[in-house]
């Protein structure tokens, strides 16, 4: 695959995401969290792996707090010295996370490796861009693809993004790129009909449009 095409798309969608007003991003993040927590697989999972936002990514802090408060396990990823990713279950956003490599928040050293990736029933992933075919464009390091590959078919893998990060055309995908099982934004879910909360939102909007006719 043409690496220049991927690089250009990363620049494009990073800029689009950065241009989203902070208040709009905050509202969208809260709505995305609501959508994700309406998924049956999420409700049934005892351990959910998800990221802590960096820069202008979807803010998952509310989702993390909700998962912890519900009694479910919340695990954050971290990078090992060899470039692979591990997980650490956390119980508090204030006491259990610290800045790691590249400035990404990760579990404190005492919590790293206290759970395995295979224990997670759901994995929520960031990305620079996604498409309607469940393709994901990451930052280019391949960390998530290597982490996700052995989990395919075992955990529900969810791409988490603002709607402005959804490419209208298929993203360039290489053989090693791992597709998502679902992609959730504040407005849409792919595959269509896969998220009860989004379906309800779409039905309400359709009723509102019909009432104006």
PyMOL CGO cylinders between C-alpha atoms (Angstrom):
from pymol import cmd
from pymol.cgo import CYLINDER

trace = [
    CYLINDER, 0.00, 0.00, 0.00, 1.18, 3.53, -0.80, 0.3, 1, 1, 1, 1, 1, 1,
    CYLINDER, 1.18, 3.53, -0.80, 2.54, 4.88, 2.49, 0.3, 1, 1, 1, 1, 1, 1,
    CYLINDER, 2.54, 4.88, 2.49, 2.29, 8.42, 1.13, 0.3, 1, 1, 1, 1, 1, 1,
    CYLINDER, 2.29, 8.42, 1.13, -1.50, 8.02, 0.81, 0.3, 1, 1, 1, 1, 1, 1,
    CYLINDER, -1.50, 8.02, 0.81, -1.76, 6.96, 4.45, 0.3, 1, 1, 1, 1, 1, 1,
    CYLINDER, -1.76, 6.96, 4.45, 0.50, 9.82, 5.57, 0.3, 1, 1, 1, 1, 1, 1,
    CYLINDER, 0.50, 9.82, 5.57, -1.59, 12.37, 3.68, 0.3, 1, 1, 1, 1, 1, 1,
    CYLINDER, -1.59, 12.37, 3.68, -4.78, 11.00, 5.21, 0.3, 1, 1, 1, 1, 1, 1,
    CYLINDER, -4.78, 11.00, 5.21, -3.28, 11.17, 8.70, 0.3, 1, 1, 1, 1, 1, 1,
    CYLINDER, -3.28, 11.17, 8.70, -2.44, 14.83, 8.20, 0.3, 1, 1, 1, 1, 1, 1,
    CYLINDER, -2.44, 14.83, 8.20, -5.91, 15.54, 6.79, 0.3, 1, 1, 1, 1, 1, 1,
    CYLINDER, -5.91, 15.54, 6.79, -7.93, 13.85, 9.52, 0.3, 1, 1, 1, 1, 1, 1,
    CYLINDER, -7.93, 13.85, 9.52, -5.69, 15.05, 12.35, 0.3, 1, 1, 1, 1, 1, 1,
    CYLINDER, -5.69, 15.05, 12.35, -6.35, 18.59, 11.13, 0.3, 1, 1, 1, 1, 1, 1,
    CYLINDER, -6.35, 18.59, 11.13, -10.11, 17.98, 10.80, 0.3, 1, 1, 1, 1, 1, 1,
    CYLINDER, -10.11, 17.98, 10.80, -10.27, 16.63, 14.34, 0.3, 1, 1, 1, 1, 1, 1,
    CYLINDER, -10.27, 16.63, 14.34, -8.21, 19.52, 15.70, 0.3, 1, 1, 1, 1, 1, 1,
    CYLINDER, -8.21, 19.52, 15.70, -10.62, 22.02, 14.12, 0.3, 1, 1, 1, 1, 1, 1,
    CYLINDER, -10.62, 22.02, 14.12, -13.54, 20.65, 16.13, 0.3, 1, 1, 1, 1, 1, 1,
    CYLINDER, -13.54, 20.65, 16.13, -14.47, 23.30, 18.75, 0.3, 1, 1, 1, 1, 1, 1,
    CYLINDER, -14.47, 23.30, 18.75, -13.66, 22.14, 22.32, 0.3, 1, 1, 1, 1, 1, 1,
    CYLINDER, -13.66, 22.14, 22.32, -17.25, 22.43, 23.54, 0.3, 1, 1, 1, 1, 1, 1,
    CYLINDER, -17.25, 22.43, 23.54, -18.52, 20.44, 20.54, 0.3, 1, 1, 1, 1, 1, 1,
    CYLINDER, -18.52, 20.44, 20.54, -15.84, 17.79, 21.18, 0.3, 1, 1, 1, 1, 1, 1,
    CYLINDER, -15.84, 17.79, 21.18, -16.90, 17.58, 24.84, 0.3, 1, 1, 1, 1, 1, 1,
    CYLINDER, -16.90, 17.58, 24.84, -20.56, 17.09, 23.94, 0.3, 1, 1, 1, 1, 1, 1,
    CYLINDER, -20.56, 17.09, 23.94, -19.71, 14.56, 21.25, 0.3, 1, 1, 1, 1, 1, 1,
    CYLINDER, -19.71, 14.56, 21.25, -17.45, 12.60, 23.63, 0.3, 1, 1, 1, 1, 1, 1,
    CYLINDER, -17.45, 12.60, 23.63, -20.27, 12.36, 26.18, 0.3, 1, 1, 1, 1, 1, 1,
    CYLINDER, -20.27, 12.36, 26.18, -22.69, 11.13, 23.53, 0.3, 1, 1, 1, 1, 1, 1,
    CYLINDER, -22.69, 11.13, 23.53, -20.18, 8.55, 22.25, 0.3, 1, 1, 1, 1, 1, 1,
    CYLINDER, -20.18, 8.55, 22.25, -19.75, 7.24, 25.80, 0.3, 1, 1, 1, 1, 1, 1,
    CYLINDER, -19.75, 7.24, 25.80, -23.53, 6.87, 26.08, 0.3, 1, 1, 1, 1, 1, 1,
    CYLINDER, -23.53, 6.87, 26.08, -23.68, 4.99, 22.77, 0.3, 1, 1, 1, 1, 1, 1,
    CYLINDER, -23.68, 4.99, 22.77, -20.88, 2.62, 23.74, 0.3, 1, 1, 1, 1, 1, 1,
    CYLINDER, -20.88, 2.62, 23.74, -22.47, 1.81, 27.08, 0.3, 1, 1, 1, 1, 1, 1,
    CYLINDER, -22.47, 1.81, 27.08, -25.71, 0.84, 25.33, 0.3, 1, 1, 1, 1, 1, 1,
    CYLINDER, -25.71, 0.84, 25.33, -23.98, -2.08, 23.57, 0.3, 1, 1, 1, 1, 1, 1,
    CYLINDER, -23.98, -2.08, 23.57, -25.00, -5.46, 25.03, 0.3, 1, 1, 1, 1, 1, 1,
    CYLINDER, -25.00, -5.46, 25.03, -21.46, -6.85, 24.78, 0.3, 1, 1, 1, 1, 1, 1,
    CYLINDER, -21.46, -6.85, 24.78, -20.16, -3.89, 26.78, 0.3, 1, 1, 1, 1, 1, 1,
    CYLINDER, -20.16, -3.89, 26.78, -22.85, -4.35, 29.44, 0.3, 1, 1, 1, 1, 1, 1,
    CYLINDER, -22.85, -4.35, 29.44, -22.01, -8.04, 29.69, 0.3, 1, 1, 1, 1, 1, 1,
    CYLINDER, -22.01, -8.04, 29.69, -18.23, -7.60, 29.86, 0.3, 1, 1, 1, 1, 1, 1,
    CYLINDER, -18.23, -7.60, 29.86, -16.37, -7.88, 33.15, 0.3, 1, 1, 1, 1, 1, 1,
    CYLINDER, -16.37, -7.88, 33.15, -13.24, -6.19, 31.78, 0.3, 1, 1, 1, 1, 1, 1,
    CYLINDER, -13.24, -6.19, 31.78, -13.17, -3.40, 29.20, 0.3, 1, 1, 1, 1, 1, 1,
    CYLINDER, -13.17, -3.40, 29.20, -9.90, -2.19, 27.70, 0.3, 1, 1, 1, 1, 1, 1,
    CYLINDER, -9.90, -2.19, 27.70, -9.86, 1.40, 26.50, 0.3, 1, 1, 1, 1, 1, 1,
    CYLINDER, -9.86, 1.40, 26.50, -7.49, 4.29, 26.02, 0.3, 1, 1, 1, 1, 1, 1,
    CYLINDER, -7.49, 4.29, 26.02, -7.05, 7.60, 27.85, 0.3, 1, 1, 1, 1, 1, 1,
    CYLINDER, -7.05, 7.60, 27.85, -7.30, 10.50, 25.40, 0.3, 1, 1, 1, 1, 1, 1,
    CYLINDER, -7.30, 10.50, 25.40, -4.24, 12.24, 24.01, 0.3, 1, 1, 1, 1, 1, 1,
    CYLINDER, -4.24, 12.24, 24.01, -4.53, 15.66, 22.39, 0.3, 1, 1, 1, 1, 1, 1,
    CYLINDER, -4.53, 15.66, 22.39, -7.78, 16.04, 20.47, 0.3, 1, 1, 1, 1, 1, 1,
    CYLINDER, -7.78, 16.04, 20.47, -8.92, 12.41, 20.59, 0.3, 1, 1, 1, 1, 1, 1,
    CYLINDER, -8.92, 12.41, 20.59, -12.39, 11.48, 21.84, 0.3, 1, 1, 1, 1, 1, 1,
    CYLINDER, -12.39, 11.48, 21.84, -12.35, 12.04, 25.60, 0.3, 1, 1, 1, 1, 1, 1,
    CYLINDER, -12.35, 12.04, 25.60, -12.91, 8.70, 27.34, 0.3, 1, 1, 1, 1, 1, 1,
    CYLINDER, -12.91, 8.70, 27.34, -12.55, 9.94, 30.93, 0.3, 1, 1, 1, 1, 1, 1,
    CYLINDER, -12.55, 9.94, 30.93, -16.33, 9.93, 31.48, 0.3, 1, 1, 1, 1, 1, 1,
    CYLINDER, -16.33, 9.93, 31.48, -16.59, 6.43, 30.06, 0.3, 1, 1, 1, 1, 1, 1,
    CYLINDER, -16.59, 6.43, 30.06, -13.71, 5.24, 32.24, 0.3, 1, 1, 1, 1, 1, 1,
    CYLINDER, -13.71, 5.24, 32.24, -15.33, 6.66, 35.37, 0.3, 1, 1, 1, 1, 1, 1,
    CYLINDER, -15.33, 6.66, 35.37, -18.69, 5.12, 34.44, 0.3, 1, 1, 1, 1, 1, 1,
    CYLINDER, -18.69, 5.12, 34.44, -17.13, 1.69, 33.88, 0.3, 1, 1, 1, 1, 1, 1,
    CYLINDER, -17.13, 1.69, 33.88, -15.32, 1.82, 37.22, 0.3, 1, 1, 1, 1, 1, 1,
    CYLINDER, -15.32, 1.82, 37.22, -18.42, 3.06, 39.07, 0.3, 1, 1, 1, 1, 1, 1,
    CYLINDER, -18.42, 3.06, 39.07, -20.50, 0.24, 37.55, 0.3, 1, 1, 1, 1, 1, 1,
    CYLINDER, -20.50, 0.24, 37.55, -18.21, -2.36, 39.12, 0.3, 1, 1, 1, 1, 1, 1,
    CYLINDER, -18.21, -2.36, 39.12, -16.76, -3.50, 35.80, 0.3, 1, 1, 1, 1, 1, 1,
    CYLINDER, -16.76, -3.50, 35.80, -13.04, -3.62, 35.21, 0.3, 1, 1, 1, 1, 1, 1,
    CYLINDER, -13.04, -3.62, 35.21, -11.35, -0.81, 33.24, 0.3, 1, 1, 1, 1, 1, 1,
    CYLINDER, -11.35, -0.81, 33.24, -7.91, -1.48, 31.77, 0.3, 1, 1, 1, 1, 1, 1,
    CYLINDER, -7.91, -1.48, 31.77, -5.56, 0.95, 30.03, 0.3, 1, 1, 1, 1, 1, 1,
    CYLINDER, -5.56, 0.95, 30.03, -2.85, -0.04, 27.54, 0.3, 1, 1, 1, 1, 1, 1,
    CYLINDER, -2.85, -0.04, 27.54, 0.84, 0.68, 27.89, 0.3, 1, 1, 1, 1, 1, 1,
    CYLINDER, 0.84, 0.68, 27.89, 3.87, 0.18, 25.67, 0.3, 1, 1, 1, 1, 1, 1,
    CYLINDER, 3.87, 0.18, 25.67, 6.55, -2.28, 26.71, 0.3, 1, 1, 1, 1, 1, 1,
    CYLINDER, 6.55, -2.28, 26.71, 10.23, -1.82, 25.91, 0.3, 1, 1, 1, 1, 1, 1,
    CYLINDER, 10.23, -1.82, 25.91, 9.95, -4.18, 22.93, 0.3, 1, 1, 1, 1, 1, 1,
    CYLINDER, 9.95, -4.18, 22.93, 7.16, -2.09, 21.38, 0.3, 1, 1, 1, 1, 1, 1,
    CYLINDER, 7.16, -2.09, 21.38, 4.35, -4.49, 22.28, 0.3, 1, 1, 1, 1, 1, 1,
    CYLINDER, 4.35, -4.49, 22.28, 1.34, -3.39, 24.30, 0.3, 1, 1, 1, 1, 1, 1,
    CYLINDER, 1.34, -3.39, 24.30, 0.14, -4.69, 27.63, 0.3, 1, 1, 1, 1, 1, 1,
    CYLINDER, 0.14, -4.69, 27.63, -2.79, -3.85, 29.90, 0.3, 1, 1, 1, 1, 1, 1,
    CYLINDER, -2.79, -3.85, 29.90, -3.19, -2.69, 33.47, 0.3, 1, 1, 1, 1, 1, 1,
    CYLINDER, -3.19, -2.69, 33.47, -6.49, -2.58, 35.32, 0.3, 1, 1, 1, 1, 1, 1,
    CYLINDER, -6.49, -2.58, 35.32, -7.11, 0.71, 37.12, 0.3, 1, 1, 1, 1, 1, 1,
    CYLINDER, -7.11, 0.71, 37.12, -9.54, 1.69, 39.88, 0.3, 1, 1, 1, 1, 1, 1,
    CYLINDER, -9.54, 1.69, 39.88, -9.05, 5.47, 39.89, 0.3, 1, 1, 1, 1, 1, 1,
    CYLINDER, -9.05, 5.47, 39.89, -8.28, 8.12, 37.27, 0.3, 1, 1, 1, 1, 1, 1,
    CYLINDER, -8.28, 8.12, 37.27, -6.57, 10.18, 39.97, 0.3, 1, 1, 1, 1, 1, 1,
    CYLINDER, -6.57, 10.18, 39.97, -4.35, 7.60, 41.66, 0.3, 1, 1, 1, 1, 1, 1,
    CYLINDER, -4.35, 7.60, 41.66, -3.70, 4.87, 39.13, 0.3, 1, 1, 1, 1, 1, 1,
    CYLINDER, -3.70, 4.87, 39.13, -2.54, 6.55, 35.90, 0.3, 1, 1, 1, 1, 1, 1,
    CYLINDER, -2.54, 6.55, 35.90, 0.70, 8.34, 35.01, 0.3, 1, 1, 1, 1, 1, 1,
    CYLINDER, 0.70, 8.34, 35.01, 2.26, 9.85, 31.86, 0.3, 1, 1, 1, 1, 1, 1,
    CYLINDER, 2.26, 9.85, 31.86, 4.10, 7.17, 29.88, 0.3, 1, 1, 1, 1, 1, 1,
    CYLINDER, 4.10, 7.17, 29.88, 6.06, 7.03, 26.66, 0.3, 1, 1, 1, 1, 1, 1,
    CYLINDER, 6.06, 7.03, 26.66, 5.10, 9.69, 24.11, 0.3, 1, 1, 1, 1, 1, 1,
    CYLINDER, 5.10, 9.69, 24.11, 3.11, 11.48, 26.85, 0.3, 1, 1, 1, 1, 1, 1,
    CYLINDER, 3.11, 11.48, 26.85, 0.26, 8.96, 26.72, 0.3, 1, 1, 1, 1, 1, 1,
    CYLINDER, 0.26, 8.96, 26.72, -1.43, 8.28, 30.06, 0.3, 1, 1, 1, 1, 1, 1,
    CYLINDER, -1.43, 8.28, 30.06, -1.00, 4.69, 31.17, 0.3, 1, 1, 1, 1, 1, 1,
    CYLINDER, -1.00, 4.69, 31.17, -1.35, 2.51, 34.29, 0.3, 1, 1, 1, 1, 1, 1,
    CYLINDER, -1.35, 2.51, 34.29, 1.09, 3.14, 37.13, 0.3, 1, 1, 1, 1, 1, 1,
    CYLINDER, 1.09, 3.14, 37.13, 4.01, 0.70, 37.17, 0.3, 1, 1, 1, 1, 1, 1,
    CYLINDER, 4.01, 0.70, 37.17, 2.52, -1.23, 40.10, 0.3, 1, 1, 1, 1, 1, 1,
    CYLINDER, 2.52, -1.23, 40.10, -0.56, -2.04, 37.97, 0.3, 1, 1, 1, 1, 1, 1,
    CYLINDER, -0.56, -2.04, 37.97, 1.05, -2.94, 34.67, 0.3, 1, 1, 1, 1, 1, 1,
    CYLINDER, 1.05, -2.94, 34.67, 0.34, -6.52, 33.64, 0.3, 1, 1, 1, 1, 1, 1,
    CYLINDER, 0.34, -6.52, 33.64, -2.17, -7.18, 36.43, 0.3, 1, 1, 1, 1, 1, 1,
    CYLINDER, -2.17, -7.18, 36.43, -4.60, -8.39, 33.73, 0.3, 1, 1, 1, 1, 1, 1,
    CYLINDER, -4.60, -8.39, 33.73, -4.00, -9.97, 30.33, 0.3, 1, 1, 1, 1, 1, 1,
    CYLINDER, -4.00, -9.97, 30.33, -5.40, -8.83, 27.00, 0.3, 1, 1, 1, 1, 1, 1,
    CYLINDER, -5.40, -8.83, 27.00, -7.22, -12.15, 26.68, 0.3, 1, 1, 1, 1, 1, 1,
    CYLINDER, -7.22, -12.15, 26.68, -9.35, -11.27, 29.72, 0.3, 1, 1, 1, 1, 1, 1,
    CYLINDER, -9.35, -11.27, 29.72, -10.90, -8.25, 28.01, 0.3, 1, 1, 1, 1, 1, 1,
    CYLINDER, -10.90, -8.25, 28.01, -14.35, -8.79, 26.54, 0.3, 1, 1, 1, 1, 1, 1,
    CYLINDER, -14.35, -8.79, 26.54, -14.28, -5.41, 24.82, 0.3, 1, 1, 1, 1, 1, 1,
    CYLINDER, -14.28, -5.41, 24.82, -11.43, -3.28, 23.43, 0.3, 1, 1, 1, 1, 1, 1,
    CYLINDER, -11.43, -3.28, 23.43, -12.12, 0.38, 22.58, 0.3, 1, 1, 1, 1, 1, 1,
    CYLINDER, -12.12, 0.38, 22.58, -9.55, 1.85, 20.18, 0.3, 1, 1, 1, 1, 1, 1,
    CYLINDER, -9.55, 1.85, 20.18, -8.62, 5.35, 19.12, 0.3, 1, 1, 1, 1, 1, 1,
    CYLINDER, -8.62, 5.35, 19.12, -7.72, 6.14, 15.55, 0.3, 1, 1, 1, 1, 1, 1,
    CYLINDER, -7.72, 6.14, 15.55, -6.91, 9.00, 13.23, 0.3, 1, 1, 1, 1, 1, 1,
    CYLINDER, -6.91, 9.00, 13.23, -9.69, 7.95, 10.84, 0.3, 1, 1, 1, 1, 1, 1,
    CYLINDER, -9.69, 7.95, 10.84, -12.18, 5.15, 10.22, 0.3, 1, 1, 1, 1, 1, 1,
    CYLINDER, -12.18, 5.15, 10.22, -14.47, 4.19, 7.35, 0.3, 1, 1, 1, 1, 1, 1,
    CYLINDER, -14.47, 4.19, 7.35, -17.91, 2.62, 6.95, 0.3, 1, 1, 1, 1, 1, 1,
    CYLINDER, -17.91, 2.62, 6.95, -16.29, -0.73, 6.14, 0.3, 1, 1, 1, 1, 1, 1,
    CYLINDER, -16.29, -0.73, 6.14, -14.77, -0.81, 9.66, 0.3, 1, 1, 1, 1, 1, 1,
    CYLINDER, -14.77, -0.81, 9.66, -11.30, 0.11, 8.45, 0.3, 1, 1, 1, 1, 1, 1,
    CYLINDER, -11.30, 0.11, 8.45, -9.02, 2.00, 10.82, 0.3, 1, 1, 1, 1, 1, 1,
    CYLINDER, -9.02, 2.00, 10.82, -6.14, 4.37, 10.18, 0.3, 1, 1, 1, 1, 1, 1,
    CYLINDER, -6.14, 4.37, 10.18, -3.83, 4.66, 13.17, 0.3, 1, 1, 1, 1, 1, 1,
    CYLINDER, -3.83, 4.66, 13.17, -0.78, 6.82, 13.82, 0.3, 1, 1, 1, 1, 1, 1,
    CYLINDER, -0.78, 6.82, 13.82, 1.48, 4.51, 11.84, 0.3, 1, 1, 1, 1, 1, 1,
    CYLINDER, 1.48, 4.51, 11.84, 3.38, 2.68, 14.56, 0.3, 1, 1, 1, 1, 1, 1,
    CYLINDER, 3.38, 2.68, 14.56, 1.38, -0.54, 14.28, 0.3, 1, 1, 1, 1, 1, 1,
    CYLINDER, 1.38, -0.54, 14.28, 1.06, -0.92, 18.06, 0.3, 1, 1, 1, 1, 1, 1,
    CYLINDER, 1.06, -0.92, 18.06, -2.69, -1.43, 18.10, 0.3, 1, 1, 1, 1, 1, 1,
    CYLINDER, -2.69, -1.43, 18.10, -2.68, -3.75, 15.07, 0.3, 1, 1, 1, 1, 1, 1,
    CYLINDER, -2.68, -3.75, 15.07, -0.17, -6.07, 16.76, 0.3, 1, 1, 1, 1, 1, 1,
    CYLINDER, -0.17, -6.07, 16.76, -2.13, -5.89, 20.02, 0.3, 1, 1, 1, 1, 1, 1,
    CYLINDER, -2.13, -5.89, 20.02, -5.51, -6.56, 18.39, 0.3, 1, 1, 1, 1, 1, 1,
    CYLINDER, -5.51, -6.56, 18.39, -4.58, -9.35, 15.99, 0.3, 1, 1, 1, 1, 1, 1,
    CYLINDER, -4.58, -9.35, 15.99, -4.73, -12.23, 18.52, 0.3, 1, 1, 1, 1, 1, 1,
    CYLINDER, -4.73, -12.23, 18.52, -7.95, -10.81, 20.00, 0.3, 1, 1, 1, 1, 1, 1,
    CYLINDER, -7.95, -10.81, 20.00, -10.00, -10.91, 16.82, 0.3, 1, 1, 1, 1, 1, 1,
    CYLINDER, -10.00, -10.91, 16.82, -13.04, -13.14, 17.31, 0.3, 1, 1, 1, 1, 1, 1,
    CYLINDER, -13.04, -13.14, 17.31, -12.48, -13.19, 21.08, 0.3, 1, 1, 1, 1, 1, 1,
    CYLINDER, -12.48, -13.19, 21.08, -13.17, -9.58, 22.10, 0.3, 1, 1, 1, 1, 1, 1,
    CYLINDER, -13.17, -9.58, 22.10, -15.48, -6.98, 20.62, 0.3, 1, 1, 1, 1, 1, 1,
    CYLINDER, -15.48, -6.98, 20.62, -13.17, -4.42, 19.01, 0.3, 1, 1, 1, 1, 1, 1,
    CYLINDER, -13.17, -4.42, 19.01, -14.71, -0.95, 18.81, 0.3, 1, 1, 1, 1, 1, 1,
    CYLINDER, -14.71, -0.95, 18.81, -13.32, 2.06, 16.96, 0.3, 1, 1, 1, 1, 1, 1,
    CYLINDER, -13.32, 2.06, 16.96, -14.11, 5.29, 18.79, 0.3, 1, 1, 1, 1, 1, 1,
    CYLINDER, -14.11, 5.29, 18.79, -14.15, 8.55, 16.82, 0.3, 1, 1, 1, 1, 1, 1,
    CYLINDER, -14.15, 8.55, 16.82, -15.83, 11.85, 16.12, 0.3, 1, 1, 1, 1, 1, 1,
    CYLINDER, -15.83, 11.85, 16.12, -18.11, 11.77, 13.09, 0.3, 1, 1, 1, 1, 1, 1,
    CYLINDER, -18.11, 11.77, 13.09, -15.75, 14.11, 11.24, 0.3, 1, 1, 1, 1, 1, 1,
    CYLINDER, -15.75, 14.11, 11.24, -13.15, 11.31, 11.32, 0.3, 1, 1, 1, 1, 1, 1,
    CYLINDER, -13.15, 11.31, 11.32, -15.23, 8.97, 9.17, 0.3, 1, 1, 1, 1, 1, 1,
    CYLINDER, -15.23, 8.97, 9.17, -13.84, 8.74, 5.65, 0.3, 1, 1, 1, 1, 1, 1,
    CYLINDER, -13.84, 8.74, 5.65, -16.52, 8.80, 2.93, 0.3, 1, 1, 1, 1, 1, 1,
    CYLINDER, -16.52, 8.80, 2.93, -14.43, 6.37, 0.89, 0.3, 1, 1, 1, 1, 1, 1,
    CYLINDER, -14.43, 6.37, 0.89, -12.59, 3.20, 1.96, 0.3, 1, 1, 1, 1, 1, 1,
    CYLINDER, -12.59, 3.20, 1.96, -9.30, 3.83, 3.74, 0.3, 1, 1, 1, 1, 1, 1,
    CYLINDER, -9.30, 3.83, 3.74, -6.14, 2.21, 2.38, 0.3, 1, 1, 1, 1, 1, 1,
    CYLINDER, -6.14, 2.21, 2.38, -5.66, -1.05, 4.27, 0.3, 1, 1, 1, 1, 1, 1,
    CYLINDER, -5.66, -1.05, 4.27, -2.66, -3.37, 4.34, 0.3, 1, 1, 1, 1, 1, 1,
    CYLINDER, -2.66, -3.37, 4.34, -2.74, -7.07, 5.18, 0.3, 1, 1, 1, 1, 1, 1,
    CYLINDER, -2.74, -7.07, 5.18, -1.52, -6.41, 8.72, 0.3, 1, 1, 1, 1, 1, 1,
    CYLINDER, -1.52, -6.41, 8.72, -4.18, -3.74, 9.44, 0.3, 1, 1, 1, 1, 1, 1,
    CYLINDER, -4.18, -3.74, 9.44, -6.84, -5.07, 11.80, 0.3, 1, 1, 1, 1, 1, 1,
    CYLINDER, -6.84, -5.07, 11.80, -10.44, -4.02, 11.04, 0.3, 1, 1, 1, 1, 1, 1,
    CYLINDER, -10.44, -4.02, 11.04, -12.89, -3.11, 13.77, 0.3, 1, 1, 1, 1, 1, 1,
    CYLINDER, -12.89, -3.11, 13.77, -16.00, -5.07, 14.76, 0.3, 1, 1, 1, 1, 1, 1,
    CYLINDER, -16.00, -5.07, 14.76, -17.86, -1.78, 15.17, 0.3, 1, 1, 1, 1, 1, 1,
    CYLINDER, -17.86, -1.78, 15.17, -17.20, 1.95, 14.82, 0.3, 1, 1, 1, 1, 1, 1,
    CYLINDER, -17.20, 1.95, 14.82, -19.08, 4.40, 17.03, 0.3, 1, 1, 1, 1, 1, 1,
    CYLINDER, -19.08, 4.40, 17.03, -19.34, 8.19, 16.61, 0.3, 1, 1, 1, 1, 1, 1,
    CYLINDER, -19.34, 8.19, 16.61, -21.65, 10.72, 18.23, 0.3, 1, 1, 1, 1, 1, 1,
    CYLINDER, -21.65, 10.72, 18.23, -24.02, 10.44, 15.24, 0.3, 1, 1, 1, 1, 1, 1,
    CYLINDER, -24.02, 10.44, 15.24, -23.57, 7.03, 13.64, 0.3, 1, 1, 1, 1, 1, 1,
    CYLINDER, -23.57, 7.03, 13.64, -22.62, 3.42, 14.22, 0.3, 1, 1, 1, 1, 1, 1,
    CYLINDER, -22.62, 3.42, 14.22, -21.17, 0.91, 11.80, 0.3, 1, 1, 1, 1, 1, 1,
    CYLINDER, -21.17, 0.91, 11.80, -22.39, -1.65, 10.95, 0.3, 1, 1, 1, 1, 1, 1,
    CYLINDER, -22.39, -1.65, 10.95, -25.70, 0.21, 10.78, 0.3, 1, 1, 1, 1, 1, 1,
    CYLINDER, -25.70, 0.21, 10.78, -28.08, -0.96, 13.49, 0.3, 1, 1, 1, 1, 1, 1,
    CYLINDER, -28.08, -0.96, 13.49, -25.30, -2.32, 15.70, 0.3, 1, 1, 1, 1, 1, 1,
    CYLINDER, -25.30, -2.32, 15.70, -25.74, 0.25, 18.50, 0.3, 1, 1, 1, 1, 1, 1,
    CYLINDER, -25.74, 0.25, 18.50, -29.12, 0.56, 20.29, 0.3, 1, 1, 1, 1, 1, 1,
    CYLINDER, -29.12, 0.56, 20.29, -28.48, 4.14, 21.45, 0.3, 1, 1, 1, 1, 1, 1,
    CYLINDER, -28.48, 4.14, 21.45, -27.56, 5.33, 17.94, 0.3, 1, 1, 1, 1, 1, 1,
    CYLINDER, -27.56, 5.33, 17.94, -30.58, 3.55, 16.47, 0.3, 1, 1, 1, 1, 1, 1,
    CYLINDER, -30.58, 3.55, 16.47, -32.82, 5.35, 18.98, 0.3, 1, 1, 1, 1, 1, 1,
    CYLINDER, -32.82, 5.35, 18.98, -31.19, 8.67, 18.08, 0.3, 1, 1, 1, 1, 1, 1,
    CYLINDER, -31.19, 8.67, 18.08, -31.74, 8.04, 14.36, 0.3, 1, 1, 1, 1, 1, 1,
    CYLINDER, -31.74, 8.04, 14.36, -35.38, 7.16, 14.95, 0.3, 1, 1, 1, 1, 1, 1,
    CYLINDER, -35.38, 7.16, 14.95, -35.95, 10.32, 17.00, 0.3, 1, 1, 1, 1, 1, 1,
    CYLINDER, -35.95, 10.32, 17.00, -34.35, 12.47, 14.30, 0.3, 1, 1, 1, 1, 1, 1,
    CYLINDER, -34.35, 12.47, 14.30, -36.50, 10.78, 11.65, 0.3, 1, 1, 1, 1, 1, 1,
    CYLINDER, -36.50, 10.78, 11.65, -39.65, 11.56, 13.67, 0.3, 1, 1, 1, 1, 1, 1,
    CYLINDER, -39.65, 11.56, 13.67, -38.55, 15.18, 14.02, 0.3, 1, 1, 1, 1, 1, 1,
    CYLINDER, -38.55, 15.18, 14.02, -38.01, 15.47, 10.27, 0.3, 1, 1, 1, 1, 1, 1,
    CYLINDER, -38.01, 15.47, 10.27, -41.41, 13.88, 9.61, 0.3, 1, 1, 1, 1, 1, 1,
    CYLINDER, -41.41, 13.88, 9.61, -43.11, 16.31, 12.01, 0.3, 1, 1, 1, 1, 1, 1,
    CYLINDER, -43.11, 16.31, 12.01, -41.71, 19.27, 10.07, 0.3, 1, 1, 1, 1, 1, 1,
    CYLINDER, -41.71, 19.27, 10.07, -43.14, 18.03, 6.76, 0.3, 1, 1, 1, 1, 1, 1,
]
cmd.load_cgo(trace, "trace")
